[in-house]
């Protein structure tokens, strides 16, 4: 069983007690605080950034985009050179 995100503290206490046996109140409080922090995390997938790219570059990884940009520059007669982590 997985505890739903909207579970109350009492439900959480019962859930933890079922899984790990009796624990001191302080430890249950610490676990509750940790759980609340984890539920506050936001995972950024980059979908908004991908939608801002030209249609032919959407869905490409950074390495694929880099290779595409460098090959286009070479096709246009430019000679891009790497400077640090960027191409100039």
C-alpha positions as CSV (number, residue, x, y, z in Angstrom):
1,X,0.0,0.0,0.0
2,X,1.2,3.5,-0.8
3,X,0.0,6.4,1.3
4,X,-1.7,9.1,-0.8
5,X,-0.2,12.6,-0.8
6,X,-3.3,14.1,0.9
7,X,-3.1,11.7,3.9
8,X,-3.4,13.2,7.4
9,X,-0.8,13.0,10.1
10,X,-2.8,10.3,11.9
11,X,-3.1,8.2,8.7
12,X,0.7,8.6,8.2
13,X,1.4,7.5,11.8
14,X,-0.7,4.4,11.3
15,X,1.0,3.7,8.0
16,X,4.5,4.0,9.5
17,X,3.6,1.9,12.5
18,X,2.4,-0.8,10.2
19,X,5.6,-0.8,8.2
20,X,8.2,-0.3,10.8
21,X,6.6,-1.1,14.1
22,X,6.2,1.3,17.0
23,X,8.5,4.4,16.8
24,X,9.0,7.3,19.2
25,X,6.8,10.3,18.5
26,X,9.8,12.4,17.7
27,X,10.9,10.1,14.9
28,X,7.4,10.0,13.5
29,X,7.4,13.8,13.6
30,X,10.7,13.9,11.7
31,X,9.5,11.5,9.1
32,X,6.3,13.6,8.7
33,X,8.4,16.7,8.1
34,X,10.6,14.9,5.6
35,X,7.5,13.6,3.8
36,X,6.1,17.1,3.5
37,X,9.3,18.4,2.1
38,X,9.4,15.6,-0.5
39,X,5.9,16.4,-1.6
40,X,6.9,20.0,-2.0
41,X,9.5,19.1,-4.7
42,X,8.9,20.0,-8.3
43,X,10.4,18.1,-11.1
44,X,11.3,20.2,-14.1
45,X,11.2,18.2,-17.3
46,X,12.1,20.9,-19.8
47,X,8.8,20.7,-21.7
48,X,8.3,24.4,-21.7
49,X,11.8,25.0,-23.0
50,X,11.3,22.3,-25.7
51,X,8.2,24.1,-26.9
52,X,10.1,27.3,-27.4
53,X,12.6,25.7,-29.8
54,X,12.1,25.5,-33.6
55,X,9.9,22.5,-34.6
56,X,12.9,20.6,-36.1
57,X,14.8,20.9,-32.8
58,X,12.0,19.9,-30.5
59,X,12.6,16.5,-28.9
60,X,16.4,16.6,-29.5
61,X,18.8,16.2,-26.6
62,X,21.4,19.0,-26.0
63,X,24.1,16.9,-27.7
64,X,21.9,16.3,-30.7
65,X,21.1,20.0,-30.9
66,X,24.7,20.9,-30.7
67,X,25.7,18.5,-33.5
68,X,22.8,19.9,-35.6
69,X,23.9,23.5,-35.1
70,X,27.6,22.7,-35.8
71,X,26.8,20.8,-38.9
72,X,24.5,23.6,-40.2
73,X,27.2,26.2,-39.4
74,X,29.8,24.1,-41.4
75,X,27.3,23.7,-44.3
76,X,27.1,27.5,-44.4
77,X,30.9,27.9,-44.7
78,X,31.5,28.8,-41.1
79,X,34.2,27.1,-39.0
80,X,32.8,26.9,-35.4
81,X,35.4,26.2,-32.7
82,X,34.7,25.1,-29.1
83,X,35.5,27.6,-26.5
84,X,35.0,26.1,-23.0
85,X,31.6,24.5,-23.1
86,X,30.3,26.8,-26.0
87,X,30.9,27.0,-29.7
88,X,31.9,30.3,-31.2
